[in-house]
């Protein structure tokens, strides 16, 4: 009866004046960057609804908007749950909050009659809904508060780009079942206002009284009027309690759809959100549906300045029609499917969030809810990998099945097969190659055979954790060392399907002067640009590009200039900066991407296994151990990984002192008279080759006010403690060594001695070339693999190249989409390729660096004369082209990372 009323109601006298389009809502146009694919309850077709895992998968699946519902507990907390009561179909009791709690069991009770503490005991992640057989289960998952959902998503989405559509679950006909309108509006608005997502929230409700109340409280909030056949009319044609006293038949229409749009505009709604279809059973087809959202509804809503976003659209033929009519978005249980469909239609879609970041944040926030078995979080039941389609219940005909195949379920259209057959399951349970499936006559369509996956004895009683233990997990990597090489590698890998832990020995971030001044060469800048961070570095206060170095002798005689790359030829010139600045840029990105960085952590043991590598480490004095797929030693020349894994069963060489030491400080340029004319932004680097050592000086800040200077000379080997000589003794020795040098060397030393700056002392160590950089599942990069002497200006650049190239090879390896945990043979081949391709280039640079280092050792006057004139001749003929071997090099695939970066939301 209700359906005949619904579609035959005629016009009666219009009495209401339509409101004009709102002018003061939070700009709804700013929400139009992407086509609005909304993940209904996080995407309940894919994951148990309204839980942190469901919203996590909504982010991974590239939803534009997370759609959810709010209830209000007895003690006034705003929770995320759809139903008014806790039903046994979705949740299980785990025990009372307190012994003899009279309210226990909580299942079957209304949310308004339970406290948050009571609700938090419920397990709402263990029951798969019959209509959604592909739901991932997360046993033990709790009902979250709205604040907890905001906090979790903020961890994944620090730029706060995701949009929200949040509903108030009020039962208008039965007000005693839920909190009041004012309670909902006041409490929800308080949480909205306290969150970083305030400007990204749409407020929706079937009870239009709450939309009016919210607009009165905050006119800027975007509101969405929900409506369906149950809220638009009553059976007796009396005024429905849902529409704030409005009657659709009081509006001019002429069609029902136009009346709904006019009614929504009358309450100043910004969006109209009708159900897409209404199921009207017939004896022939119990699933027969008719359109509720019509072209006239959408056209009228647009004319009145509103958007239209129908729900819950789980069929692509309906989505096709809605898009043709101009629907502004789709609310769906399958955001991954609808996003793929939208992309196929040429619509702009929101990028997916990287799984590594999503699941790391999910693990962190699930643990705060008492979710202990976090390995369940990382099972690779990935919707985008499997291309999950709509389940058969949501497909109207076998034509739909053919148009939207379900590879995971191996859906087939057959006519003459035995009732019990065996069908291989594609990309679902690698450990189970075959599952039983049954053909049966559909109760809805008896003449057609339908196929579905049996949740039989060998899957029905398993928790999702057990299923996940058989599926391929994310590729897990421990990176030992959080310096330039380790942080860069972690960032590259964060754009892949990986889970990364960084172990850094230092207790905290380095300060602004630790590491001194370095030159980042053009090849290093290009590698950094693979992460999108080169311009970030150049925008910092320190970091100026130096196209050449000026070289002189101790008497001040010009020897020549060494080209250091050019923007025109190499993309960048060499960049003079603090090592700290490079490290800070990388660490800021590590933090922004929520990577797992462990300070005060050093590797203590390494055991390679066939299916992984067992890594033991000390973390702030506590022993920890974990099996991962790959261990990367990026922990520098004093690597703790290198001696703990003897590649090719050889004893790993230890660093040895080279006989050279570096000493220097940073000064204000005005502390040395005339220095601002000697060093300029046009000539920012001057190097002096003296008979008794080498002195370098460079500007590194954009104001030209800061100068770094250093000396490299021979000195006897000392212990760590012995290098800590009193500064007076240090400067006295430097003054004596360079007393006969021309301006400004003695003046720099005198100014440094007079300042309060503590000088840096860097004994230069080197490591014998390693025969092998890798094992089966362990590899060294950066100085851990090939200690780079500082004389080449290539140390940081080679570390970045190593990180970029290893990440590139791992990307190719992971793109093959195999079970990476089953064998180490192919992974070892990847690591061998890394060494084979990198070592010749690195060895050549190390050899050249050692030659340059030898030129800084003491020599006779005659030796200095020969050295000077050899350099003069070389530099006379040297052009930018000479440096192409070093500077023009680009890591294979480096430009492709921009595509991967664009797939992740970033500021």
C-alpha positions in Angstrom: 0.0 0.0 0.0 2.8 2.4 0.9 4.3 2.0 -2.5 1.1 2.8 -4.4 0.7 5.9 -2.2 4.3 6.8 -2.8 4.1 6.9 -6.6 0.5 8.1 -7.1 0.2 11.1 -4.7 -1.1 14.1 -6.5 -0.4 17.8 -6.0 -2.3 19.8 -3.5 -2.3 23.5 -2.7 1.3 24.8 -2.3 1.6 26.9 0.9 5.4 27.1 1.6 7.8 29.6 0.0 11.1 28.0 -1.1 14.2 29.3 0.5 16.9 30.7 -1.7 20.2 28.9 -2.0 22.3 29.3 1.1 25.2 31.7 0.9 27.0 31.1 4.2 27.6 27.4 4.2 31.2 26.2 4.3 32.1 26.4 0.6 30.5 23.3 -0.8 32.4 23.9 -4.0 35.7 23.2 -2.2 34.3 19.6 -1.8 34.1 19.2 -5.6 37.8 18.5 -6.4 37.0 14.8 -7.0 33.8 13.0 -7.9 32.3 12.1 -4.6 32.6 8.3 -4.0 31.3 7.9 -0.5 32.3 4.8 1.5 29.0 3.8 3.2 29.9 3.0 6.9 33.5 2.8 5.7 32.5 0.3 2.9 30.5 -2.4 4.6 30.6 -4.6 1.5 34.3 -5.1 2.1 34.8 -4.8 5.9 32.8 -5.1 9.1 31.0 -1.8 9.2 31.5 1.3 11.3 34.8 0.1 12.8 38.3 1.6 12.5 39.2 -1.2 10.0 36.3 -0.3 7.8 37.4 3.3 7.6 41.0 2.2 7.1 39.9 0.2 4.0 37.8 3.2 2.8 41.0 5.2 2.8 43.0 2.5 1.0 40.2 2.1 -1.5 40.4 5.8 -2.4 37.0 7.0 -1.2 36.4 10.7 -1.5 34.2 10.8 1.6 33.8 8.6 4.6 30.1 8.2 5.4 29.1 7.2 9.0 26.4 7.4 11.6 26.4 8.7 15.2 24.6 7.5 18.3 24.6 9.2 21.7 25.3 7.0 24.8 23.7 7.2 28.2 26.6 9.2 29.4 26.6 11.6 26.5 29.4 10.2 24.3 29.2 10.5 20.5 29.9 7.0 19.1 30.1 5.8 15.5 27.4 3.2 14.9 24.4 2.8 12.5 21.8 1.0 14.6 19.7 2.4 17.5 20.3 -0.8 19.4 23.1 -3.4 19.7 22.0 -6.4 17.7 23.2 -9.9 17.9 23.5 -10.0 14.2 26.5 -7.6 14.4 28.0 -7.7 17.9 28.8 -10.1 20.7 29.0 -9.6 24.4 32.4 -10.3 26.0 31.6 -9.6 29.6 30.2 -7.0 31.9 32.0 -3.8 32.8 31.6 -4.6 36.5 30.5 -7.8 38.2 26.8 -8.2 38.4 26.1 -5.3 36.1 22.3 -5.3 35.9 22.4 -4.1 32.3 24.4 -7.1 31.1 24.1 -8.6 28.6 24.4 -5.4 26.5 23.4 -7.0 23.2 19.7 -6.2 22.6 19.9 -2.9 24.5 19.5 0.6 23.0 22.6 2.7 22.7 20.9 5.5 24.6 20.5 3.1 27.6 24.2 2.0 27.7 27.3 3.9 28.8 30.4 4.2 26.7 32.3 1.8 29.0 29.6 -0.8 28.5 29.6 -0.4 24.7 33.4 -0.7 24.7 33.2 -4.3 25.9 31.3 -5.4 22.7 33.1 -7.3 20.0 31.6 -5.9 16.8 34.2 -7.3 14.4 33.6 -11.1 14.4 30.3 -11.5 12.6 30.1 -11.4 8.8 26.8 -10.1 7.5 25.0 -12.6 5.2 24.4 -10.0 2.6 28.0 -9.1 2.5 30.0 -12.4 2.2 33.2 -10.6 1.3 33.4 -8.6 4.5 36.8 -8.8 6.2 36.4 -9.6 9.9 38.4 -8.0 12.6 37.6 -10.1 15.7 37.6 -7.9 18.8 37.1 -4.6 17.0 35.2 -2.2 19.2 32.6 0.5 18.4 34.7 3.7 18.2 33.8 7.2 19.3 33.6 9.9 16.7 36.8 11.5 18.2 38.6 8.2 17.9 37.7 7.9 14.2 38.9 11.5 13.7 42.1 10.8 15.5 42.8 7.7 13.5 42.1 9.3 10.2 44.2 12.3 11.1 47.2 9.9 11.7 46.8 8.7 8.1 45.7 12.0 6.6 47.8 14.7 8.3 46.9 17.2 5.5 43.2 16.6 6.4 42.1 16.1 2.9 39.4 13.4 3.4 35.7 14.5 3.4 33.1 13.3 5.9 29.3 12.7 5.7 28.1 12.2 9.2 24.5 11.2 10.1 22.5 11.7 13.3 20.7 8.4 14.1 17.5 9.7 15.6 14.2 7.8 15.7 11.6 10.4 15.0 8.5 8.2 15.6 10.0 6.7 18.8 11.9 9.6 20.6 12.5 7.4 23.7 14.8 5.1 21.8 17.5 7.7 21.1 18.8 11.0 22.4 16.9 14.2 21.6 17.4 16.5 18.6 19.1 19.1 20.7 21.4 16.6 22.4 22.5 15.2 19.0 23.1 18.6 17.5 24.9 20.1 20.5 27.2 17.1 21.2 28.0 16.3 17.5 28.8 19.9 16.8 31.2 20.1 19.8 33.1 17.1 18.4 33.1 18.6 14.9 34.4 21.9 16.1 37.2 20.3 18.1 38.4 18.3 15.2 40.7 19.3 12.3 38.0 18.2 9.9 35.4 20.9 10.8 35.4 22.4 7.3 35.2 19.0 5.6 32.0 17.7 7.3 28.6 17.3 5.8 25.8 16.8 8.3 23.0 14.5 7.2 19.9 13.1 8.7 16.5 11.6 7.9 15.1 13.7 10.8 15.1 17.1 9.2 14.6 18.7 12.6 18.2 18.1 13.3 19.3 19.8 10.0 17.3 22.9 10.9 18.7 22.9 14.4 22.3 22.5 13.2 21.9 25.3 10.7 20.5 27.5 13.6 23.5 26.6 15.7 26.1 26.9 12.9 25.0 28.3 9.6 28.3 27.3 8.0 27.8 23.6 8.3 26.9 21.8 5.1 23.7 19.8 5.5 22.3 16.9 3.6 18.6 15.9 3.7 18.2 12.1 3.7 14.9 10.7 2.4 13.4 7.4 1.4 9.9 5.8 1.0 9.6 5.2 4.8 10.3 8.8 5.8 8.6 10.6 3.0 5.1 9.3 3.8 3.0 7.4 6.3 0.5 4.7 5.4 -2.4 6.7 6.6 -1.2 9.8 4.7 -0.8 11.7 7.9 2.2 14.1 8.2 5.4 12.2 8.6 7.4 13.0 11.8 10.7 12.8 9.8 10.4 16.0 7.6 10.1 18.6 10.3 6.4 19.0 9.8 6.6 19.4 6.0 4.3 17.5 3.6 5.6 16.8 0.2 2.2 17.3 -1.3 2.3 20.9 -0.1 5.0 21.7 -2.7 4.2 22.5 -6.4 6.1 19.7 -8.0 4.8 18.6 -10.5 6.6 15.3 -9.9 7.3 13.6 -6.6 11.0 14.0 -7.2 10.6 17.8 -7.7 8.5 18.0 -4.5 11.3 16.3 -2.5 13.9 18.7 -3.9 11.6 21.7 -3.1 11.0 20.4 0.5 14.7 20.0 1.1 15.4 23.5 -0.2 12.7 24.8 2.2 14.8 23.7 5.2 17.9 25.3 3.6 19.7 22.0 2.9 22.7 22.1 0.7 22.4 18.5 -0.5 19.5 16.1 -1.1 20.4 12.5 -0.5 17.6 10.1 -1.6 17.6 6.4 -1.7 18.5 5.4 -5.3 15.8 2.7 -5.6 13.0 1.1 -3.7 12.4 -2.6 -3.5 8.8 -3.5 -4.4 8.5 -7.3 -4.4 6.3 -9.2 -6.8 5.4 -12.9 -7.0 7.6 -13.1 -10.1 10.6 -11.2 -8.6 10.9 -10.6 -4.9 13.9 -8.3 -5.5 12.1 -6.1 -8.1 13.1 -2.4 -7.6 11.9 0.9 -9.0 13.6 4.2 -9.1 13.2 6.6 -6.2 15.9 9.0 -7.4 14.8 10.4 -10.8 16.1 12.7 -13.4 13.5 15.3 -12.5 14.5 15.2 -8.9 18.2 15.8 -9.8 17.4 18.6 -12.2 15.1 20.4 -9.8 17.6 20.1 -7.0 20.3 21.6 -9.2 18.0 24.4 -10.3 17.5 25.2 -6.6 21.3 25.2 -5.9 21.6 21.8 -4.2 23.7 18.8 -5.0 22.3 15.2 -5.2 24.0 12.2 -3.7 21.9 9.0 -3.7 22.4 6.0 -1.5 23.2 3.1 -1.3 24.3 2.4 -4.9 25.7 -1.1 -5.3 24.9 -1.7 -9.0 26.9 -0.1 -11.8 24.0 0.0 -14.2 22.2 2.3 -11.6 25.4 4.3 -11.2 25.5 4.8 -15.0 22.0 6.2 -15.0 22.6 8.4 -12.0 25.7 9.9 -13.6 23.9 10.5 -16.9 21.3 12.4 -14.9 23.9 14.5 -13.2 24.2 13.0 -9.7 27.0 14.7 -7.8 28.2 11.7 -5.9 27.5 8.0 -5.1 27.1 6.5 -1.6 28.1 2.9 -1.9 29.1 -0.2 0.1 31.8 -0.9 -2.4 33.9 2.3 -2.8 36.7 0.4 -4.6 34.3 -0.7 -7.3 32.6 2.6 -7.7 35.9 4.5 -7.7 37.2 2.3 -10.5 33.9 2.8 -12.4 34.1 6.6 -11.9 37.7 6.6 -13.2 36.6 4.7 -16.3 33.9 7.4 -16.9 36.7 9.9 -17.1 35.9 11.5 -13.7 38.5 12.8 -11.4 38.8 10.4 -8.4 40.5 10.9 -5.1 43.9 9.1 -4.7 44.2 6.1 -2.5 46.1 6.4 0.7 49.2 4.2 1.0 48.5 0.9 2.8 51.7 1.0 4.8 50.7 4.3 6.4 47.1 3.4 6.9 47.8 0.1 8.6 50.6 1.5 10.7 48.1 4.1 12.1 45.4 1.4 12.3 47.7 -0.8 14.4 48.5 2.1 16.7 44.9 3.2 17.2 43.5 -0.4 17.5 45.9 -1.1 20.3 44.5 1.9 22.2 41.1 0.1 22.0 42.5 -3.1 23.5 42.8 -4.9 20.1 45.7 -7.2 20.8 46.2 -9.4 17.7 47.5 -6.7 15.4 48.8 -9.2 12.9 45.2 -9.4 11.7 45.5 -5.8 10.6 48.1 -6.5 8.0 46.7 -9.4 6.1 46.8 -8.6 2.5 43.2 -9.2 1.6 43.4 -6.2 -0.6 40.3 -5.1 -2.5 42.2 -3.1 -5.1 44.6 -6.1 -5.8 41.8 -8.6 -6.1 39.5 -6.1 -7.9 36.5 -7.3 -5.8 33.2 -6.8 -7.6 29.6 -6.7 -6.3 28.4 -9.8 -4.6 25.8 -11.8 -6.4 22.9 -10.7 -4.2 23.4 -7.2 -5.6 23.3 -8.3 -9.2 19.9 -8.3 -10.9 20.5 -10.6 -13.8 23.1 -13.0 -15.1 23.9 -10.2 -17.6 25.0 -8.3 -14.6 27.2 -11.1 -13.5 28.8 -11.3 -16.9 29.2 -7.5 -17.0 30.7 -7.5 -13.4 32.6 -10.7 -13.0 33.7 -11.9 -9.6 37.1 -13.5 -10.0 37.5 -14.1 -6.2 34.3 -16.2 -6.2 35.0 -17.7 -9.6 31.4 -16.9 -10.5 30.4 -19.0 -13.6 27.4 -19.3 -15.7 26.9 -23.0 -16.5 24.0 -25.2 -17.1 25.0 -28.9 -16.8 27.5 -29.3 -14.0 27.2 -31.7 -11.0 25.9 -30.1 -7.8 29.2 -30.4 -6.1 32.2 -29.1 -8.0 35.6 -27.9 -7.2 36.5 -24.3 -8.3 40.0 -22.7 -7.8 39.9 -19.5 -5.8 41.8 -16.6 -7.4 44.0 -14.5 -5.1 42.1 -15.3 -1.9 43.8 -18.0 0.1 47.2 -18.9 -1.4 47.5 -21.8 1.1 44.2 -23.3 0.0 44.3 -24.0 -3.7 40.8 -25.3 -4.1 37.5 -24.7 -2.2 34.2 -26.4 -2.5 31.4 -24.4 -4.2 27.9 -25.4 -4.9 25.4 -24.7 -7.7 21.9 -24.1 -6.6 18.7 -22.8 -8.0 18.2 -19.2 -6.9 15.1 -18.7 -4.7 14.7 -15.4 -6.5 15.3 -16.7 -10.0 14.6 -20.5 -9.9 15.3 -20.8 -13.6 18.9 -19.6 -13.3 21.9 -21.3 -11.8 23.9 -19.1 -9.4 27.3 -19.9 -8.0 28.7 -18.7 -4.7 31.5 -19.5 -2.4 30.5 -21.9 0.4 31.5 -20.7 3.8 31.8 -24.3 4.7 33.5 -26.2 7.5 37.0 -25.2 6.6 36.3 -21.5 6.5 33.1 -20.8 8.4 34.6 -21.4 11.8 37.9 -19.7 11.2 38.5 -16.2 12.4 39.7 -13.7 9.8 43.0 -13.7 11.7 43.5 -17.4 10.7 42.5 -16.6 7.1 45.0 -13.8 7.0 47.8 -16.0 8.3 47.4 -18.0 5.1 47.3 -14.9 2.8 50.2 -12.9 1.7 51.2 -10.3 4.3 52.6 -6.9 3.5 56.3 -6.9 2.6 57.9 -6.0 5.9 61.2 -4.2 6.1 63.5 -3.2 8.9 65.8 -0.3 8.0 68.7 -0.1 10.5 69.7 3.5 10.5 67.6 6.7 10.3 70.2 8.8 8.6 70.0 10.1 5.0 70.2 6.7 3.4 67.8 5.0 5.8 65.2 7.7 5.9 65.2 8.1 2.1 64.8 4.4 1.5 62.0 4.2 4.0 60.2 7.1 2.3 60.6 5.5 -1.2 59.3 2.2 0.1 56.3 3.9 1.9 54.8 4.4 -1.6 54.8 0.7 -2.1 52.9 -2.1 -0.4 55.3 -2.4 2.5 55.4 -2.0 6.2 58.6 -0.3 7.4 60.3 0.0 10.8 63.3 2.3 11.1 65.8 1.6 13.9 68.0 4.6 14.7 70.7 4.5 17.4 70.5 8.1 18.3 68.2 9.0 21.2 66.5 11.8 19.3 66.7 14.0 16.3 70.1 15.6 15.6 70.5 19.3 16.3 71.0 22.1 13.7 74.8 21.8 13.6 75.4 18.1 13.9 77.0 16.7 10.7 78.4 20.1 9.6 78.3 21.4 6.1 78.1 19.3 2.9 77.6 19.7 -0.8 74.7 17.8 -2.3 75.6 17.2 -5.9 73.1 17.4 -8.8 72.8 13.6 -8.9 71.9 13.7 -5.3 69.4 16.5 -5.8 67.8 14.5 -8.6 67.5 11.4 -6.3 66.0 13.6 -3.6 63.5 15.0 -6.2 62.3 11.4 -6.7 60.8 11.9 -3.2 59.5 15.4 -4.2 61.7 17.0 -1.7 64.4 18.8 -3.7 62.5 22.1 -3.8 61.6 21.7 -0.1 65.4 21.6 0.6 66.0 24.7 -1.6 63.3 26.6 0.2 64.9 26.4 3.5 67.0 29.2 5.0 70.2 27.3 4.3 70.8 25.7 0.9 72.3 27.7 -1.9 73.3 26.4 -5.3 77.0 26.6 -6.2 77.8 26.1 -9.9 81.6 26.0 -9.3 84.3 26.0 -6.6 87.2 28.5 -6.7 90.6 26.8 -5.9 93.7 28.7 -4.7 97.0 27.9 -3.1 98.2 28.9 0.4 99.8 32.0 -1.0 96.4 33.2 -2.4 97.3 32.4 -6.0 94.3 31.3 -8.1 94.6 27.7 -9.4 91.3 27.4 -11.2 87.6 26.6 -10.9 85.9 23.2 -10.6 82.4 23.0 -12.2 79.8 21.7 -9.8 76.9 21.2 -12.2 74.3 23.5 -13.7 70.5 23.7 -13.7 70.5 23.8 -17.5 72.7 20.7 -18.0 71.9 18.6 -14.9 68.6 19.9 -13.5 70.4 21.3 -10.4 73.7 22.8 -9.5 75.5 21.4 -6.3 73.8 22.7 -3.2 75.7 24.0 -0.2 73.7 23.2 2.9 73.9 21.8 6.4 73.7 18.0 6.6 71.1 18.6 9.3 68.9 20.4 6.7 68.8 17.4 4.4 68.2 15.1 7.3 65.5 17.4 8.7 63.7 17.5 5.4 63.7 13.7 5.3 62.7 13.2 8.9 59.8 15.7 8.6 58.5 13.6 5.7 59.0 10.4 7.7 56.9 12.0 10.5 54.3 13.3 8.1 53.9 9.9 6.5 53.6 8.3 10.0 56.4 5.9 9.5 57.5 3.7 12.4 60.7 5.4 13.7 62.3 3.8 16.7 65.0 5.9 18.5 67.8 4.5 20.8 67.6 1.3 18.7 70.5 -0.7 17.5 70.6 -4.1 15.8 72.2 -6.8 17.9 71.6 -10.0 16.1 70.7 -11.2 12.5 69.6 -14.6 11.5 68.6 -15.3 7.9 65.9 -17.9 7.4 64.3 -19.2 4.2 61.1 -17.3 4.8 62.5 -14.2 6.4 65.2 -12.6 8.5 65.0 -12.7 12.3 66.3 -9.3 13.6 67.1 -8.7 17.3 67.7 -5.2 18.6 68.0 -3.2 21.7 65.5 -0.4 22.0 66.1 2.0 24.9 67.7 -0.9 26.8 64.9 -3.4 26.1 65.6 -6.4 23.9 63.2 -6.9 21.0 63.0 -9.3 18.1 61.0 -9.6 14.9 61.0 -11.7 11.7 60.7 -9.6 8.6 61.1 -10.1 4.8 64.2 -7.8 4.5 66.7 -6.1 6.7 68.5 -3.1 5.2 71.7 -2.0 7.0 71.8 1.8 6.4 73.6 2.5 9.7 76.7 4.2 8.4 80.4 3.4 8.5 80.1 2.1 12.1 77.3 -0.2 11.1 76.1 -2.7 13.6 74.5 -4.8 10.9 77.7 -5.3 8.9 79.7 -7.2 11.6 76.6 -9.2 12.7 76.1 -10.7 9.3 79.2 -12.0 7.6 78.4 -12.0 3.9 79.9 -14.9 2.0 81.2 -16.1 5.5 84.0 -13.6 5.5 84.9 -11.5 8.5 83.4 -8.0 8.0 86.1 -5.4 7.9 86.1 -2.7 10.5 86.7 1.1 9.9 90.3 2.1 9.9 91.7 5.6 10.4 92.9 7.3 7.2 95.5 9.5 8.8 93.4 12.7 8.0 91.2 14.7 10.4 88.7 17.5 9.7 88.2 20.5 12.0 85.9 23.5 11.5 83.2 25.8 12.8 80.4 28.1 11.5 80.8 31.8 11.9 79.0 35.0 11.1 80.7 36.5 8.0 81.1 39.8 9.7 83.5 38.4 12.3 86.2 38.5 9.7 86.9 41.9 8.1 86.4 41.9 4.4 85.2 38.3 4.2 81.8 39.4 2.7 83.7 40.7 -0.4 85.9 37.5 -0.6 82.9 35.1 -0.3 79.7 36.1 -2.1 76.6 34.4 -3.3 78.1 34.5 -6.8 81.3 32.9 -5.5 80.1 31.0 -2.4 82.8 28.3 -2.2 86.6 28.8 -2.0 89.1 26.0 -1.3 92.8 26.5 -0.4 95.4 23.8 -1.1 98.3 24.5 1.3 101.5 22.7 1.7 100.5 21.5 5.2 96.8 20.8 4.6 93.6 21.9 3.0 91.2 24.7 4.0 87.6 25.1 2.7 85.1 27.9 3.2 81.6 28.3 1.9 78.4 30.3 2.3 75.4 28.2 2.9 72.5 30.5 3.8 70.5 32.6 1.4 71.4 35.8 3.2 75.1 35.3 2.7 75.7 35.9 6.4 76.8 32.5 7.5 80.1 30.9 6.5 81.3 27.4 7.3 85.1 26.8 7.2 87.0 23.6 7.8 90.5 22.2 7.5 91.6 18.7 6.5 95.2 17.7 7.4 97.3 14.8 8.6 97.2 13.9 12.3 98.2 10.8 14.3 95.5 8.4 15.3 93.9 8.9 18.6 91.1 7.3 20.7 87.7 8.9 20.9 88.6 10.5 24.2 91.9 11.7 23.0 90.3 13.6 20.1 88.5 15.7 22.8 91.4 18.1 23.2 90.9 21.5 24.8 89.8 24.1 22.3 92.7 26.4 23.2 95.2 23.6 22.2 93.2 22.9 19.1 93.3 26.4 17.8 96.9 26.9 18.8 97.9 23.9 16.6 95.7 25.2 13.7 97.2 28.7 14.0 100.7 27.3 13.9 99.9 25.0 10.9 98.4 27.8 8.7 100.3 30.8 10.0 102.0 31.5 6.7 98.8 31.1 4.6 97.3 34.1 2.8 94.1 35.9 3.8 91.5 34.8 5.0 92.8 31.5 6.4 94.6 32.8 9.6 91.8 35.3 10.1 89.1 32.6 10.1 91.1 30.5 12.6 91.5 33.6 14.9 87.8 34.5 14.6 86.8 31.0 15.4 89.1 30.9 18.5 87.6 34.2 19.7 84.0 33.0 19.2 82.0 30.8 21.6 81.5 28.1 18.9 82.7 24.7 19.8 84.8 23.3 16.8 83.9 20.1 15.1 86.5 17.4 15.0 86.0 14.6 12.3 88.7 11.9 12.1 88.3 10.5 8.6 87.8 6.7 8.6 87.6 4.3 5.7 86.5 0.8 5.2 88.0 -1.8 2.9 85.9 -2.6 -0.1 83.4 -5.3 0.6 83.2 -8.3 -1.7 79.5 -8.7 -1.0 76.9 -6.2 0.1 74.0 -8.7 0.7 72.9 -12.0 1.9 69.6 -13.8 1.2 67.4 -11.2 3.0 69.9 -8.7 4.2 71.6 -5.8 2.3 73.8 -2.9 3.1 73.5 0.6 1.6 75.3 3.9 1.9 78.4 4.1 4.1 77.5 0.7 5.6 78.3 -0.9 2.2 80.9 1.6 0.8 82.2 4.2 3.2 82.5 7.3 1.1 85.4 9.6 1.9 84.3 13.2 2.3 86.7 14.5 -0.3 84.5 13.8 -3.3 81.4 15.7 -2.1 79.4 12.6 -3.0 78.6 10.9 0.3 75.0 12.1 0.8 74.4 11.9 -3.0 75.5 8.2 -3.2 73.4 7.4 -0.1 70.3 8.9 -1.9 71.2 7.0 -5.1 71.5 3.7 -3.2 68.1 4.3 -1.5 66.4 5.2 -4.8 67.8 2.3 -6.8 67.2 -0.4 -4.1 63.6 0.9 -3.8 63.2 0.8 -7.6 64.3 -2.8 -7.7 62.0 -3.7 -4.9 59.1 -2.0 -6.6 59.7 -4.2 -9.7 59.9 -7.2 -7.4 56.7 -6.4 -5.5 54.8 -5.5 -8.7 55.0 -9.1 -9.7 52.4 -9.7 -7.0 53.7 -13.1 -5.7 53.9 -14.5 -2.3 57.1 -12.8 -1.3 57.4 -14.7 2.0 57.7 -18.1 0.4 61.2 -18.0 -1.0 64.3 -16.0 -0.7 65.9 -17.0 -4.0 64.3 -14.3 -6.1 64.8 -11.6 -3.5 68.4 -12.5 -3.2 68.6 -12.1 -7.0 67.2 -8.6 -6.6 69.9 -7.8 -4.0 72.6 -9.1 -6.2 71.4 -6.9 -9.0 71.5 -3.9 -6.7 75.2 -4.6 -5.9 76.1 -5.5 -9.5 74.7 -2.2 -10.8 75.8 0.1 -8.0 79.3 -1.1 -7.1 81.2 -0.1 -10.2 79.9 3.5 -10.0 80.5 3.7 -6.3 84.0 2.2 -6.5 85.0 4.7 -9.1 83.9 7.6 -6.9 85.6 6.2 -3.9 88.9 5.8 -5.8 88.7 9.4 -7.0 87.8 10.6 -3.5 90.9 8.8 -2.1 93.1 10.6 -4.7 91.6 13.9 -3.7 92.2 13.1 -0.1 95.9 12.4 -0.8 96.2 15.9 -2.2 95.4 17.2 1.2 98.3 15.5 2.9 101.5 17.3 3.8 104.1 17.7 1.0 107.4 19.5 0.4 107.7 22.9 -1.3 108.6 21.2 -4.5 105.8 18.8 -4.2 103.4 21.7 -3.7 104.7 23.4 -6.8 104.1 20.2 -8.9 100.7 19.7 -7.3 99.6 23.3 -8.0 100.6 23.3 -11.7 99.1 19.9 -12.4 95.8 21.2 -10.9 96.1 24.4 -13.0 96.4 22.5 -16.2 93.5 20.1 -15.3 91.2 22.9 -14.3 92.0 25.0 -17.3 90.4 22.5 -19.6 87.7 21.4 -17.2 84.1 22.2 -18.2 80.7 21.2 -16.9 80.7 18.3 -19.4 83.7 16.7 -17.5 81.4 16.2 -14.6 78.6 14.5 -16.4 79.7 11.0 -15.3 78.9 12.0 -11.7 76.3 14.8 -12.1 74.2 13.7 -15.1 73.5 10.3 -13.6 69.9 9.6 -12.9 68.8 6.5 -10.9 66.7 4.2 -13.2 62.9 4.8 -12.6 63.5 8.0 -10.6 61.0 10.0 -12.5 58.3 7.3 -12.1 58.1 7.9 -8.3 56.2 11.1 -9.1 53.3 8.9 -10.3 53.3 6.9 -7.1 53.5 10.0 -5.0 50.4 11.4 -6.8 48.5 8.2 -5.7 49.0 9.2 -2.1 47.5 12.2 -0.4 50.2 14.6 0.6 50.4 18.3 1.4 
